[in-house]
């Protein structure tokens, strides 16, 4: 169980840092973030909304307890990343623009898997 917890927190920490950095730029509507999103045709007002929602999702994943909220947070972050990946590929961007999203999706999936593995080990121990 200890090994599962360690792997879960490492994966979740990496995911949080990866998403958190970009989310802060989005939330404050940094010019780079606005340019990145508007370049592929999305409206400017979407940038701070997505940034704040990603920050809330990261917080929900990091706070212990609240399993239903965690499920929604994982789903929301997955929708966000899949949507971004699809948008970049459909726009014709190269792998240098969307390759990081693959890493993020792998981290998200692994964190989700180990979250459930950790929870099932806790319930078996009780």
Backbone bond lengths (Angstrom), bond angles and torsions (degrees), N, CA, C in turn:
res aa  C-N    CA-C-N  psi(-1)  N-CA   C-N-CA  omega(-1)  CA-C   N-CA-C  phi
1 X - - - 1.443 - - 1.524 111.11 -
2 X 1.317 117.22 -36.75 1.461 120.74 -179.57 1.527 110.61 -64.15
3 X 1.322 116.12 -40.47 1.463 120.52 179.40 1.530 110.52 -62.55
4 X 1.317 117.21 -42.68 1.453 121.99 179.56 1.525 110.61 -62.76
5 X 1.330 117.16 -42.82 1.461 121.31 178.69 1.531 111.18 -62.25
6 X 1.318 116.30 -42.82 1.467 120.28 -179.13 1.527 110.23 -63.93
7 X 1.334 116.48 -46.86 1.461 120.01 178.87 1.524 110.55 -61.46
8 X 1.329 116.86 -43.46 1.469 121.12 179.16 1.526 110.90 -58.33
9 X 1.331 117.20 -48.54 1.464 119.46 -176.01 1.522 112.14 -70.40
10 X 1.320 118.16 -32.40 1.472 120.01 175.89 1.527 109.81 -65.51
11 X 1.340 116.41 -49.21 1.465 120.00 -179.82 1.526 111.58 -62.79
12 X 1.316 116.61 -43.53 1.456 121.07 -178.90 1.523 110.92 -67.92
13 X 1.314 117.24 -37.30 1.465 120.73 176.63 1.517 112.08 -64.19
14 X 1.337 116.53 -45.77 1.467 120.42 177.45 1.526 111.02 -61.22
15 X 1.329 116.29 -43.80 1.460 120.85 178.19 1.523 110.83 -61.43
16 X 1.323 117.09 -43.74 1.458 121.68 -178.61 1.526 111.55 -63.54
17 X 1.314 116.61 -42.21 1.465 119.91 178.75 1.527 109.82 -66.35
18 X 1.324 116.35 -45.15 1.465 120.12 -178.51 1.528 111.09 -60.31
19 X 1.321 116.66 -49.43 1.458 120.07 -178.91 1.523 111.88 -75.99
20 X 1.315 117.13 -33.86 1.457 121.10 -175.55 1.513 113.83 -64.32
21 X 1.317 116.82 -40.37 1.464 120.19 -179.43 1.528 110.27 -61.39
22 X 1.318 116.68 -50.24 1.460 120.18 178.98 1.518 112.85 -65.97
23 X 1.318 116.53 -33.74 1.460 120.74 -178.56 1.522 111.75 -65.73
24 X 1.320 116.99 -38.72 1.464 120.14 178.90 1.524 109.71 -64.68
25 X 1.323 117.30 -43.45 1.463 120.51 177.26 1.528 110.90 -60.87
26 X 1.334 115.98 -40.47 1.460 119.51 177.31 1.522 111.12 -65.92
27 X 1.322 117.77 -45.31 1.464 122.16 -175.75 1.529 112.03 -62.04
28 X 1.327 117.10 -35.15 1.470 119.82 179.57 1.525 111.50 -92.71
29 X 1.316 117.35 5.40 1.473 122.98 179.99 1.526 111.89 54.33
30 X 1.317 115.63 49.52 1.460 120.37 175.99 1.527 109.15 -59.80
31 X 1.331 117.97 142.77 1.468 120.47 -177.12 1.535 113.68 -54.01
32 X 1.335 116.50 -36.37 1.463 119.68 179.47 1.525 111.09 -64.88
33 X 1.319 116.32 -41.05 1.462 120.78 -179.61 1.517 110.86 -67.89
34 X 1.322 116.58 -42.59 1.466 120.70 179.52 1.526 110.28 -64.07
35 X 1.319 116.86 -43.72 1.467 120.79 179.81 1.519 111.03 -63.25
36 X 1.314 115.82 -39.99 1.468 120.87 -177.89 1.528 111.09 -63.37
37 X 1.325 117.00 -41.10 1.464 121.36 -177.18 1.525 111.51 -79.92
38 X 1.324 117.33 -41.21 1.469 119.60 -178.27 1.525 111.89 -72.66
39 X 1.325 117.15 -23.43 1.467 120.70 178.88 1.525 111.41 -60.83
40 X 1.319 116.75 -32.93 1.467 119.06 -179.55 1.531 112.30 -98.84
41 X 1.349 116.24 11.86 1.451 120.02 168.88 1.516 117.99 101.02
42 X 1.330 118.35 5.66 1.457 120.16 178.91 1.526 109.87 -87.88
43 X 1.340 117.61 151.22 1.472 120.17 -178.93 1.530 112.13 -71.83
44 X 1.303 114.88 152.85 1.461 122.15 -177.57 1.527 112.06 -62.08
45 X 1.321 117.25 -36.90 1.468 119.79 -176.17 1.528 112.61 -65.50
46 X 1.312 117.90 -15.23 1.456 121.53 179.79 1.532 112.48 -73.72
47 X 1.320 116.66 -26.79 1.468 121.31 -174.00 1.536 112.81 -60.83
48 X 1.355 120.46 -56.06 1.471 117.82 -179.02 1.524 113.00 -66.91
49 X 1.321 117.71 -31.60 1.467 120.57 177.13 1.520 110.64 -60.85
50 X 1.324 116.92 -50.06 1.467 120.43 179.39 1.526 111.33 -62.90
51 X 1.325 116.83 -38.87 1.461 120.16 179.04 1.514 112.16 -61.41
52 X 1.322 116.85 -46.92 1.461 120.61 -179.37 1.532 110.26 -66.33
53 X 1.327 117.58 -41.08 1.465 120.49 179.85 1.532 111.34 -64.49
54 X 1.331 116.99 -38.48 1.468 119.52 177.61 1.527 110.93 -66.46
55 X 1.325 116.91 -40.14 1.472 119.97 177.53 1.524 109.84 -61.77
56 X 1.327 117.35 -44.44 1.465 120.35 178.23 1.534 111.41 -63.54
57 X 1.326 117.25 -37.72 1.460 121.03 176.95 1.520 112.01 -64.27
58 X 1.313 116.32 -41.50 1.463 120.52 178.28 1.526 110.17 -63.81
59 X 1.324 116.42 -44.18 1.466 120.49 178.10 1.523 110.27 -59.88
60 X 1.337 116.61 -43.41 1.472 120.56 -179.47 1.523 111.76 -62.25
61 X 1.303 116.99 -36.03 1.461 120.33 179.65 1.530 111.09 -73.30
62 X 1.313 117.01 -33.97 1.462 120.42 -176.70 1.520 113.98 -79.87
63 X 1.314 118.04 -29.71 1.470 120.74 -177.55 1.526 109.58 -76.29
64 X 1.329 117.95 129.58 1.469 119.97 178.37 1.527 111.82 -66.13
65 X 1.315 115.07 151.43 1.461 121.03 179.83 1.516 111.44 85.33
66 X 1.320 116.03 -166.55 1.462 123.93 177.75 1.539 112.86 52.72
67 X 1.328 117.94 60.24 1.463 120.47 -174.93 1.536 114.34 -60.73
68 X 1.316 118.37 -36.28 1.461 119.37 -179.48 1.524 111.45 -67.47
69 X 1.321 116.74 -40.00 1.465 120.19 178.09 1.528 110.25 -65.68
70 X 1.342 116.60 -38.68 1.468 120.08 176.67 1.527 111.08 -60.16
71 X 1.326 117.06 -42.81 1.469 120.70 178.94 1.528 110.69 -59.16
72 X 1.325 115.28 -45.07 1.467 119.49 179.02 1.527 111.00 -64.74
73 X 1.316 116.59 -39.27 1.460 120.40 -179.92 1.533 110.75 -64.81
74 X 1.324 116.40 -45.65 1.465 119.23 177.38 1.537 110.35 -59.94
75 X 1.319 116.80 -43.41 1.460 120.54 179.74 1.526 110.99 -63.04
76 X 1.328 116.59 -45.75 1.457 120.32 -179.52 1.515 112.73 -62.27
77 X 1.315 116.98 -42.51 1.459 120.10 178.23 1.525 110.91 -66.56
78 X 1.323 116.90 -36.16 1.465 119.82 177.05 1.528 110.63 -65.69
79 X 1.337 117.28 -44.36 1.469 120.21 177.45 1.518 110.81 -59.88
80 X 1.319 116.48 -42.37 1.461 120.40 179.76 1.530 111.27 -61.07
81 X 1.327 115.95 -47.54 1.468 118.97 -176.95 1.521 112.23 -71.65
82 X 1.332 117.72 -39.54 1.467 119.30 176.51 1.525 110.69 -64.41
83 X 1.326 116.80 -39.34 1.456 120.47 177.67 1.520 112.04 -63.49
84 X 1.323 116.44 -42.68 1.463 120.55 177.91 1.528 110.55 -65.08
85 X 1.317 116.72 -42.36 1.461 120.57 178.54 1.518 110.71 -61.24
86 X 1.317 116.63 -47.80 1.464 120.75 179.63 1.533 110.82 -61.53
87 X 1.330 116.95 -42.73 1.463 120.49 -179.18 1.525 111.14 -61.64
88 X 1.325 117.36 -44.64 1.456 120.38 -179.88 1.521 111.95 -65.84
89 X 1.312 116.93 -43.07 1.467 120.03 179.89 1.527 110.11 -66.33
90 X 1.342 117.51 -44.29 1.465 121.17 179.97 1.525 111.73 -64.88
91 X 1.319 116.80 -32.09 1.462 121.43 179.35 1.517 111.59 -74.90
92 X 1.322 117.04 -16.77 1.456 121.55 179.13 1.517 114.09 94.06
93 X 1.318 116.93 16.03 1.466 119.88 177.90 1.520 110.28 -69.04
94 X 1.311 114.90 151.85 1.452 120.72 177.98 1.516 111.74 -80.41
95 X 1.316 114.08 174.49 1.464 120.50 -176.62 1.529 111.97 -62.07
96 X 1.325 118.47 -25.00 1.463 120.55 178.56 1.526 111.79 -64.67
97 X 1.332 117.48 -22.79 1.466 121.04 178.60 1.520 112.55 -88.68
98 X 1.318 118.27 -32.81 1.466 120.12 -175.17 1.521 114.09 -115.65
99 X 1.307 118.82 -1.26 1.463 121.28 -179.62 1.528 113.03 -62.37
100 X 1.318 116.95 -36.60 1.459 120.58 178.42 1.520 112.60 -64.40
101 X 1.327 115.95 -27.99 1.464 119.44 178.31 1.525 111.43 -67.06
102 X 1.326 116.59 -33.41 1.466 120.15 176.60 1.526 109.35 -63.72
103 X 1.326 115.95 -44.27 1.472 120.19 177.78 1.526 109.63 -60.49
104 X 1.329 116.85 -44.48 1.459 120.88 178.91 1.513 112.64 -61.94
105 X 1.324 116.84 -41.34 1.464 120.15 178.87 1.519 111.75 -66.73
106 X 1.329 117.16 -37.27 1.470 120.46 176.68 1.530 109.87 -65.33
107 X 1.333 116.49 -44.44 1.473 119.57 177.31 1.524 111.15 -62.31
108 X 1.319 117.07 -41.79 1.464 121.05 179.50 1.527 110.66 -62.97
109 X 1.327 116.76 -46.77 1.461 120.33 179.28 1.517 112.56 -63.20
110 X 1.327 116.21 -41.46 1.466 119.93 179.62 1.525 111.04 -68.05
111 X 1.333 117.26 -40.34 1.461 120.67 177.31 1.525 110.40 -62.64
112 X 1.312 117.06 -42.57 1.460 121.65 178.88 1.529 110.94 -63.29
113 X 1.333 115.91 -44.75 1.463 120.63 178.73 1.528 110.63 -59.62
114 X 1.339 116.86 -48.33 1.463 119.91 -178.15 1.524 112.25 -72.19
115 X 1.328 118.27 -25.64 1.468 120.12 173.49 1.524 109.56 -62.11
116 X 1.332 116.64 -47.18 1.459 119.47 -179.99 1.527 112.32 -69.93
117 X 1.321 116.18 -35.41 1.464 119.16 176.71 1.521 110.07 -64.30
118 X 1.317 117.12 -43.11 1.469 122.26 178.34 1.525 110.70 -62.65
119 X 1.300 117.58 -43.82 1.465 121.27 -179.74 1.529 111.79 -66.38
120 X 1.333 116.95 -37.97 1.470 118.75 179.71 1.538 110.26 -70.31
121 X 1.322 118.24 -34.35 1.465 120.29 176.82 1.509 111.21 -68.41
122 X 1.326 117.23 -35.70 1.469 120.51 177.47 1.520 110.45 -66.21
123 X 1.334 117.31 -43.03 1.456 119.79 -178.89 1.540 111.37 -70.34
124 X 1.330 118.05 -28.31 1.468 120.53 176.44 1.536 110.60 -73.27
125 X 1.323 116.23 -30.51 1.467 120.51 -177.44 1.535 111.32 -75.18
126 X 1.305 116.02 -21.31 1.477 119.74 -177.51 1.489 111.89 -78.44
